[in-house]
C-alpha cells in the first residue's frame, strides 16, 4: 500500500496553504512535503570569478532559506503526529513544484494564491500549477489578516 503525500508550495509569506494541507493530511493520514523554491536562472556568459561568486551566493541563499523560511514552518506544522518533510530548491517555481510533486508521487498539490511567489509578470505560480500540473491542485486564498 502506498503512502499518500500532499505537496505544498510555500513562498514564506502566507501559511494558509500549509495550514489547509496539514489539516487535510491529518484527516487522511497523509504525509506533507513542503517545498520552497528560490528562483534561479543560469547565466551563460560569466567569468570564472563571477561563477565562483555566484556559487557562494547560491549556497548562502540556500542556507538562509532553509534556516529562516523552511525550518520554522516545518516545526510549526509538525503537530499531532503529522509527518512533515520539506526541501528548498532552485529554479522556476511552477516547474520545480511539479517536478517535486511527481518525485513524491503526490496525490495533491497545495499552493497559495498570493504572496511573493504568486506575483509574476506572466501569471502566478498557482495559476501555472493549475494549468500545467498533471496532479490535482488546490489553490488557497491568502489568509485574512
C-alpha positions, 0 to 999 in steps of 0.5 A: 500500500502506498503512502499518500503525500500532499505537496505544498508550495510555500513562498514564506509569506502566507501559511494558509496553504500549509495550514489547509494541507496539514489539516487535510493530511491529518484527516487522511493520514497523509504525509506533507512535503513542503517545498520552497523554491528560490528562483534561479536562472543560469547565466551563460556568459560569466567569468570564472570569478563571477561563477565562483561568486555566484556559487557562494551566493547560491549556497548562502541563499540556500542556507538562509532559506532553509534556516529562516523560511523552511525550518520554522514552518516545518516545526510549526506544522509538525503537530499531532503526529503529522509527518512533515518533510520539506526541501528548498530548491532552485529554479522556476517555481511552477516547474520545480513544484511539479517536478517535486510533486511527481518525485513524491508521487503526490496525490495533491498539490497545495499552493497559495494564491498570493504572496511573493511567489504568486506575483509574476509578470506572466501569471502566478505560480498557482495559476501555472500549477493549475494549468500545467500540473498533471496532479490535482491542485488546490489553490488557497486564498491568502489568509485574512489578516 
